[in-house]
Amino acid sequence: CGPGLRIGHPIIDMAEDFCNSTFDALDVCNLLPSSKTSPKNDTRSEYVHVTPPPERESNLRFTLHNILEGPLPFESETFEYVQQSITILAYKIEDWPVVLNELKRVTKPGGYIQLIETELYPHQLGPKGESWRDQILDAIKSKRGNDGRITLQFERLLNNLDLEDVTVKFVSIPIGSWGLDIGNLWRQNFYAFLESAGTFLVDLMQMTNAEYKKGIQGLREELESGEYKAFSNVYVAYGHNNIHGHSDNTASSSCPYIDASNSCKSSTLLDTSKAVGSISLSEDTAILKHVSDHQNRRPSIYPDHHPPSQAQIDIVRYTWERVIETHLPTDRPNVSPSHAFGLAFYDALFQIDPALKPLFTNIVQQAKALAGMISYIVRSPEVIDPRPPTPSVTNESSTKKRARTIREINANKRKQSNASSFPELILQTASSKNSGKTNDTAAKDDEYLLLCKLRELGARHYLYGARTEHFALIGSALLIALEVRLGKEYIPEVAEAWMRAHAFTAYHMKTGLQLQIAWEEHEKRGSSSLRLNHVSINSKNAKTNCSIQ
C-alpha cells in the first residue's frame, strides 16, 4: 500500500466505488480505525484535515505483513492485478528482485503487476537545494542501502521477471507557484515530507536539528524565490504476467470498467468505446448535436492578443460559479459539476477532431485537471503569489494571504446589482459602463505575472505533442461544453465573454508553445545559447525575466 494503510488511501475509494470487486491491502502499518470512527480518528496536520469513512468497506481486507520477513501470505496465482506503491525507502537495492518475484508469484496468468513511485531526486533546484538533496541521497544509499532513483531501473527489473508489454512512464510535477495550483500543492507535499522525515534524516546524516533546519531553510528560500523551476518525477511501470504460455488479450473479468453492474454508485460506468464515457448517453447525444450546430453557426475561435473587458471578465467569473454549482439529472452521483464540465469538453473536442484523442491518456483525470486550470485562470490575478515584503516588514504572516474563492469574488461584485436571476445578472453586467480598469502598479504587475504563467503553461504543452493550431479547436469545444452544462442560461453575452477570454488566454499559451518549439529546434541543432525571455515583469523597479529554457 505504501506508507501505511491510511485515511485517504486510493484503495479505500476503489472499494467504495466498486463493491462487487474484492480488494486486499497489505502493509506493515494499519492507520485505519477498526470499525466505527470518532473525532479522535481524524487526521490533522498543518497541511490536511481528513475525516475517515464511517466504517470500513466489507470488500476491503487488510493484512499486516512485512514482505522482507517472509513470503506474502497468499496462495500462488491469487490476484489478477497487483500494485505496489511508495516503497522506495522500504527496500534495499538487493531486496527489489526478491520482492518483485514474490509479486509475480501471487499474480494470475494474464494478470498485471504495477509499480508507482516518486523518484527521490527533485530536479532543477538551486545550488543549496541540490547540495542538500545530494547529501540526503548519499546518506540513504551508503547507510541504508536504499536507492532514491531505483525508478530508473524499473524497466530492467520488470523485464527480468519475463513480463510482457513492459511499460515505464513518468509524469513531471512542478514544485512551486510556477506550476500553478498543482505546483503549489506539490510544494506543500514536498515540505511536509521534509518535516515528517526530519527525525529520520537527522539521525541518518548525523547532524543536529539546527543544522537540518538550516539546510531546509536554504532549500525553501531558493524555491520561494521563483528563480528555479523545480520538479519531481513520478514513475509508473507495469507489465503483463503471461506465464505458462498463457495468452489472454481480453480484459480481466474483475476489472471495474467492464461490467456496469459492478458500480456501487451508478449504473453507468466508464465506456472505453467513447472518448470520455462518464457522462450519460443523452448528454453524449446532446454534445453531438451541439458540435454540429456550433460548426454551422461560427468558425473556430483563434488566439487574439486583445484582452477581455472588465465586464467580460466578470461574466466569465459569474458563469464559472454557475457551472460548478449546476448538477444535471444525467450526472453521475460521484462526479462533481466541474468534473462533468471537463468530461463534456473532451467529448466535444474529440467530436470536432478525433485525431486529437491519441494525445490524451487518462481523460477522467485530464477533465479534473482542466477544471482546476479554469478555476485558477478565472480567479486570476487573485491567486498570484504575493510580492516579497519590503525591507521594513519581516514577519512571515505579512507575506501570506489567502486567495479569495470565485464565490467570494463574485459576492462582492453582486452587491452592485439587483438582479434576481443568472441571465439578468449577465445582461446587467454586459451593459455596465464601468470598465473596472485600474492604473495601480501592483495590479498591472499581477497581470504580467498571469501572462507569464499562461505562457509557461503553453510551453509545457510541447511535451504533450500539442500544436499551435489546436488552440482554435479548444475554444469551440469550450463553448459547446458551456452550452451543454448551462442549457437555456447559455445566452449570447456568455458566449461572447468566453470567446474573448479564451482568445486572449490562447494567444499567450500559443506564444509560450511557439517559444518552446523554437528553443527545442535550436537544441536539436546543437545550439544551447538561445535564451527566450517572453515576459518582463517590472515590479517596484526590479525587472525579472520569465524564461523558457
VENURGI-V624963 format. One record per residue. N is the residue number from 1. RES is the residue in one letter. SS is DSSP state (h for helix, s for strand, l for the rest). PHI is phi in degrees with one decimal (none if undefined). BURIAL is + if it has 24 or more other C-alpha atoms within 12 Angstrom, else -. Layout:
N	RES	SS	PHI	BURIAL
N	RES	SS	PHI	BURIAL
//
This chain:
1	C	l	none	+
2	G	l	116.0	+
3	P	l	-77.3	-
4	G	l	87.7	+
5	L	s	-75.7	+
6	R	l	-117.6	+
7	I	l	-62.1	+
8	G	l	91.5	+
9	H	l	-65.3	+
10	P	h	-56.8	-
11	I	h	-65.3	+
12	I	h	-67.8	+
13	D	h	-62.3	+
14	M	h	-65.4	+
15	A	h	-63.8	+
16	E	h	-71.8	+
17	D	h	-76.9	+
18	F	l	-123.8	+
19	C	l	-76.4	+
20	N	l	-90.5	+
21	S	l	-102.5	+
22	T	l	-110.1	+
23	F	s	-118.7	+
24	D	s	-110.9	+
25	A	s	-113.0	+
26	L	s	-133.7	+
27	D	s	-160.2	+
28	V	l	-87.9	-
29	C	l	-146.4	-
30	N	s	-113.0	-
31	L	l	-103.1	+
32	L	l	-87.9	+
33	P	l	-66.1	+
34	S	l	-69.9	-
35	S	l	-146.1	-
36	K	l	-70.8	-
37	T	l	-97.5	-
38	S	l	-141.8	-
39	P	h	-54.0	-
40	K	h	-69.3	-
41	N	h	-84.3	-
42	D	l	-60.6	-
43	T	s	-98.8	-
44	R	s	-127.5	-
45	S	l	-157.0	-
46	E	l	-63.8	-
47	Y	l	-106.2	-
48	V	l	-151.9	-
49	H	s	-131.8	-
50	V	s	-124.0	-
51	T	l	-101.3	-
52	P	l	-67.2	+
53	P	l	-64.3	+
54	P	l	-61.0	-
55	E	l	-162.6	-
56	R	l	-71.7	+
57	E	l	-67.2	+
58	S	l	-69.6	-
59	N	l	-95.6	-
60	L	s	-116.4	+
61	R	s	-111.4	-
62	F	s	-119.6	+
63	T	s	-123.1	-
64	L	s	-87.1	-
65	H	l	-162.2	-
66	N	l	-112.1	-
67	I	h	-64.2	+
68	L	h	-76.1	-
69	E	h	-101.2	-
70	G	l	167.7	-
71	P	l	-59.5	-
72	L	l	-62.1	+
73	P	l	-80.1	-
74	F	l	-135.7	-
75	E	l	-66.1	-
76	S	l	-62.6	-
77	E	l	55.8	+
78	T	l	-91.4	+
79	F	s	-112.5	+
80	E	s	-89.0	+
81	Y	s	-146.6	+
82	V	s	-125.5	+
83	Q	s	-125.5	+
84	Q	s	-124.5	+
85	S	s	-144.4	+
86	I	l	52.3	+
87	T	l	-123.5	+
88	I	l	-63.2	+
89	L	l	-96.0	+
90	A	l	-87.7	+
91	Y	l	-115.1	+
92	K	l	-74.8	+
93	I	l	-56.9	+
94	E	l	-74.9	-
95	D	h	-77.2	+
96	W	h	-58.3	+
97	P	h	-60.2	-
98	V	h	-64.9	+
99	V	h	-63.4	+
100	L	h	-66.8	+
101	N	h	-64.2	+
102	E	h	-70.3	+
103	L	h	-63.1	+
104	K	h	-66.0	+
105	R	h	-58.6	+
106	V	l	-89.8	+
107	T	s	-94.6	+
108	K	s	-68.1	+
109	P	s	-58.0	+
110	G	s	89.2	+
111	G	s	-83.8	+
112	Y	s	-123.1	+
113	I	s	-116.7	+
114	Q	s	-133.1	+
115	L	s	-118.9	+
116	I	s	-130.3	+
117	E	s	-145.5	+
118	T	s	-93.6	+
119	E	l	-61.8	+
120	L	l	-84.5	+
121	Y	l	-148.1	+
122	P	l	-60.9	+
123	H	s	-97.7	+
124	Q	l	56.8	+
125	L	l	-79.6	+
126	G	l	-77.9	+
127	P	h	-56.5	-
128	K	h	-65.3	-
129	G	h	-64.2	+
130	E	h	-65.7	+
131	S	h	-62.8	-
132	W	h	-66.0	+
133	R	h	-59.4	+
134	D	h	-65.4	+
135	Q	h	-62.0	+
136	I	h	-64.2	+
137	L	h	-64.3	+
138	D	h	-63.4	-
139	A	h	-66.5	+
140	I	h	-61.9	+
141	K	h	-76.3	+
142	S	h	-76.0	-
143	K	h	-103.7	-
144	R	h	-119.7	+
145	G	l	80.9	-
146	N	l	-90.0	+
147	D	l	-107.0	+
148	G	l	-66.8	+
149	R	l	-120.5	+
150	I	h	-61.4	+
151	T	h	-57.9	+
152	L	h	-69.5	+
153	Q	h	-102.9	-
154	F	h	-59.9	+
155	E	h	-61.5	+
156	R	h	-63.8	-
157	L	h	-63.4	+
158	L	h	-73.6	+
159	N	h	-65.5	+
160	N	l	-67.0	-
161	L	l	-86.0	+
162	D	l	62.3	-
163	L	l	-80.0	+
164	E	s	-97.9	+
165	D	s	51.7	-
166	V	s	-65.4	+
167	T	s	-131.3	-
168	V	s	-127.4	+
169	K	s	-132.6	-
170	F	s	-143.8	-
171	V	s	-119.1	-
172	S	s	-88.4	+
173	I	s	-111.3	+
174	P	s	-66.4	+
175	I	l	-115.0	+
176	G	l	118.9	+
177	S	h	-66.9	+
178	W	h	-65.3	+
179	G	h	-96.9	+
180	L	h	60.8	+
181	D	h	-61.5	+
182	I	h	-60.9	+
183	G	h	-62.8	+
184	N	h	-65.8	+
185	L	h	-67.5	-
186	W	h	-69.8	+
187	R	h	-64.1	+
188	Q	h	-59.7	+
189	N	h	-63.1	+
190	F	h	-62.7	+
191	Y	h	-65.0	+
192	A	h	-63.3	-
193	F	h	-62.8	-
194	L	h	-62.9	+
195	E	h	-69.8	+
196	S	h	-70.6	-
197	A	l	-89.1	-
198	G	h	-56.6	+
199	T	h	-60.8	-
200	F	h	-61.9	-
201	L	h	-74.9	+
202	V	h	-59.9	+
203	D	h	-67.7	-
204	L	h	-66.5	+
205	M	h	-90.4	+
206	Q	l	53.0	-
207	M	l	-134.1	-
208	T	l	-85.6	-
209	N	h	-60.1	-
210	A	h	-64.2	-
211	E	h	-66.2	-
212	Y	h	-63.5	+
213	K	h	-63.0	-
214	K	h	-65.4	-
215	G	h	-64.1	+
216	I	h	-64.3	+
217	Q	h	-62.7	-
218	G	h	-62.4	-
219	L	h	-62.9	+
220	R	h	-64.2	+
221	E	h	-60.8	-
222	E	h	-67.3	+
223	L	h	-65.1	+
224	E	h	-73.3	+
225	S	h	-68.2	-
226	G	l	81.5	+
227	E	l	-78.2	-
228	Y	l	-114.3	+
229	K	l	-95.4	+
230	A	l	-75.8	+
231	F	s	-156.6	+
232	S	s	-119.8	+
233	N	s	-106.8	+
234	V	s	-107.0	+
235	Y	s	-101.1	+
236	V	s	-129.5	+
237	A	s	-134.5	+
238	Y	s	-149.9	+
239	G	s	-154.1	+
240	H	s	-101.2	+
241	N	s	-84.9	+
242	N	l	-106.8	+
243	I	l	-86.4	-
244	H	l	57.3	-
245	G	l	68.7	-
246	H	l	-75.1	-
247	S	l	-130.5	-
248	D	l	-141.7	-
249	N	l	-89.2	-
250	T	l	-83.9	-
251	A	l	-69.8	-
252	S	l	-62.1	-
253	S	l	-68.2	-
254	S	l	-93.6	-
255	C	l	-66.2	+
256	P	l	-67.8	+
257	Y	l	-91.5	+
258	I	l	-97.6	-
259	D	l	-99.7	+
260	A	h	-63.5	-
261	S	h	-76.0	-
262	N	h	-81.6	+
263	S	l	-83.3	+
264	C	l	-83.0	+
265	K	l	-115.5	-
266	S	l	-157.2	+
267	S	l	-83.9	+
268	T	l	-111.3	+
269	L	l	-109.1	+
270	L	l	-63.3	+
271	D	l	-109.0	-
272	T	l	-71.6	-
273	S	l	-78.1	-
274	K	l	-107.9	+
275	A	l	-60.4	+
276	V	l	-120.5	+
277	G	l	82.5	+
278	S	l	-85.3	+
279	I	l	-103.7	+
280	S	l	-75.9	+
281	L	h	-61.4	-
282	S	h	-64.6	-
283	E	h	-71.9	+
284	D	h	-62.4	+
285	T	h	-63.5	-
286	A	h	-62.3	+
287	I	h	-64.1	+
288	L	h	-58.0	+
289	K	h	-65.3	-
290	H	h	-65.8	+
291	V	h	-60.3	+
292	S	h	-62.1	-
293	D	h	-63.6	-
294	H	h	-64.5	+
295	Q	h	-67.1	-
296	N	h	-78.4	-
297	R	h	-84.3	-
298	R	l	-151.0	-
299	P	l	-76.3	-
300	S	l	-63.1	+
301	I	l	-94.7	+
302	Y	l	-96.6	+
303	P	l	-57.0	+
304	D	l	-147.7	-
305	H	l	-80.3	-
306	H	l	-73.0	-
307	P	l	-74.4	+
308	P	l	-70.1	+
309	S	l	-72.3	+
310	Q	h	-62.1	+
311	A	h	-62.0	+
312	Q	h	-68.6	+
313	I	h	-62.0	+
314	D	h	-62.6	+
315	I	h	-64.4	+
316	V	h	-60.5	+
317	R	h	-67.5	+
318	Y	h	-60.8	+
319	T	h	-64.9	+
320	W	h	-65.5	+
321	E	h	-60.9	+
322	R	h	-65.0	+
323	V	h	-62.1	+
324	I	h	-76.7	+
325	E	h	-108.8	-
326	T	l	-98.7	+
327	H	l	-94.1	-
328	L	l	-98.8	+
329	P	l	-58.0	-
330	T	l	-85.4	+
331	D	l	-71.5	+
332	R	l	-68.7	+
333	P	l	-59.9	-
334	N	l	-98.7	-
335	V	l	-116.3	+
336	S	l	-71.4	+
337	P	h	-58.3	+
338	S	h	-66.5	+
339	H	h	-65.7	+
340	A	h	-61.9	+
341	F	h	-61.4	+
342	G	h	-61.1	+
343	L	h	-63.8	+
344	A	h	-63.2	+
345	F	h	-60.9	+
346	Y	h	-69.4	+
347	D	h	-60.7	+
348	A	h	-64.9	+
349	L	h	-61.4	+
350	F	h	-75.6	+
351	Q	h	-71.8	+
352	I	h	-68.6	+
353	D	l	-143.7	+
354	P	h	-59.6	-
355	A	h	-66.8	-
356	L	h	-79.6	+
357	K	h	-58.3	+
358	P	h	-64.3	-
359	L	h	-72.3	-
360	F	l	-118.2	+
361	T	l	-109.8	-
362	N	l	-89.4	-
363	I	h	-67.2	+
364	V	h	-59.8	+
365	Q	h	-71.4	-
366	Q	h	-61.0	+
367	A	h	-63.8	+
368	K	h	-65.3	+
369	A	h	-64.5	+
370	L	h	-61.0	+
371	A	h	-61.3	+
372	G	h	-65.4	-
373	M	h	-65.2	+
374	I	h	-63.8	+
375	S	h	-58.6	+
376	Y	h	-66.7	+
377	I	h	-66.8	+
378	V	h	-68.5	+
379	R	h	-87.8	+
380	S	l	-64.7	+
381	P	l	-86.5	+
382	E	l	-57.6	+
383	V	l	-96.4	+
384	I	l	-65.3	+
385	D	l	-59.9	+
386	P	l	-64.2	+
387	R	l	-69.8	+
388	P	l	-59.5	-
389	P	l	-70.4	-
390	T	l	-70.9	-
391	P	l	-56.2	-
392	S	l	-81.2	-
393	V	l	-115.4	-
394	T	l	-122.3	-
395	N	l	-69.9	-
396	E	h	-61.9	-
397	S	h	-63.3	-
398	S	h	-72.6	-
399	T	h	-95.2	-
400	K	l	-114.7	-
401	K	l	-146.7	-
402	R	l	-85.0	-
403	A	l	-67.9	-
404	R	l	-69.9	-
405	T	l	-75.6	-
406	I	h	-62.4	+
407	R	h	-66.4	+
408	E	h	-67.8	-
409	I	h	-61.4	+
410	N	h	-69.0	+
411	A	h	-60.6	-
412	N	h	-65.7	-
413	K	h	-68.7	+
414	R	h	-67.4	+
415	K	l	-62.2	-
416	Q	l	-88.1	-
417	S	l	-124.5	-
418	N	l	-110.5	-
419	A	l	-64.7	-
420	S	l	-107.3	-
421	S	l	-146.4	-
422	F	h	-62.4	+
423	P	h	-58.5	+
424	E	h	-64.8	-
425	L	h	-61.3	+
426	I	h	-64.8	+
427	L	h	-64.2	+
428	Q	h	-63.1	+
429	T	h	-65.6	+
430	A	h	-63.0	+
431	S	l	-91.3	-
432	S	l	-66.3	-
433	K	l	-84.5	-
434	N	l	-81.3	-
435	S	l	-75.8	-
436	G	l	72.5	-
437	K	l	-71.6	-
438	T	l	-137.7	-
439	N	l	-101.0	-
440	D	l	-61.1	-
441	T	h	-60.9	-
442	A	h	-62.2	-
443	A	h	-63.8	-
444	K	h	-66.5	-
445	D	h	-60.5	+
446	D	h	-62.0	+
447	E	h	-62.3	+
448	Y	h	-65.5	+
449	L	h	-62.4	+
450	L	h	-63.5	+
451	L	h	-61.4	+
452	C	h	-59.8	+
453	K	h	-67.0	+
454	L	h	-63.2	+
455	R	h	-70.7	+
456	E	h	-64.4	+
457	L	h	-63.4	+
458	G	h	-63.0	+
459	A	h	-62.3	+
460	R	h	-65.3	+
461	H	h	-69.0	+
462	Y	h	-60.5	+
463	L	h	-66.9	-
464	Y	h	-94.1	-
465	G	l	81.4	-
466	A	l	-70.9	+
467	R	l	-119.6	+
468	T	l	-61.7	+
469	E	l	-70.9	-
470	H	h	-68.3	+
471	F	h	-63.1	+
472	A	h	-66.9	+
473	L	h	-73.8	+
474	I	h	-61.5	+
475	G	h	-60.8	+
476	S	h	-63.9	+
477	A	h	-64.1	+
478	L	h	-62.5	+
479	L	h	-67.2	+
480	I	h	-64.0	+
481	A	h	-62.5	+
482	L	h	-62.5	+
483	E	h	-65.0	+
484	V	h	-65.0	+
485	R	h	-78.5	+
486	L	h	-91.9	+
487	G	h	63.1	-
488	K	h	-68.3	-
489	E	h	-80.1	+
490	Y	l	-82.4	+
491	I	l	-105.0	+
492	P	h	-54.0	-
493	E	h	-64.3	+
494	V	h	-66.0	+
495	A	h	-59.5	+
496	E	h	-63.5	+
497	A	h	-63.9	+
498	W	h	-71.1	+
499	M	h	-61.8	+
500	R	h	-67.1	+
501	A	h	-63.3	+
502	H	h	-66.7	+
503	A	h	-58.7	+
504	F	h	-69.2	+
505	T	h	-62.1	+
506	A	h	-64.9	+
507	Y	h	-59.4	+
508	H	h	-77.0	+
509	M	h	-67.0	+
510	K	h	-63.7	+
511	T	h	-59.7	+
512	G	h	-61.8	+
513	L	h	-65.2	+
514	Q	h	-62.6	+
515	L	h	-65.4	+
516	Q	h	-66.4	+
517	I	h	-61.0	+
518	A	h	-62.1	-
519	W	h	-65.6	+
520	E	h	-61.8	+
521	E	h	-64.6	-
522	H	h	-64.9	-
523	E	h	-61.9	-
524	K	h	-64.8	-
525	R	l	-86.2	-
526	G	l	84.9	-
527	S	l	-101.2	-
528	S	l	-116.3	-
529	S	l	-91.7	-
530	L	l	-74.8	-
531	R	l	-126.9	-
532	L	s	-106.8	+
533	N	s	-101.5	-
534	H	s	-100.9	+
535	V	s	-142.5	+
536	S	s	-109.7	+
537	I	s	-112.5	+
538	N	s	-104.2	-
539	S	s	-121.3	-
540	K	l	54.0	-
541	N	l	64.9	-
542	A	s	-111.4	-
543	K	s	-95.5	-
544	T	s	-122.6	-
545	N	s	-96.7	-
546	C	s	-98.8	+
547	S	s	-115.8	+
548	I	s	-106.3	+
549	Q	l	-134.7	+
//
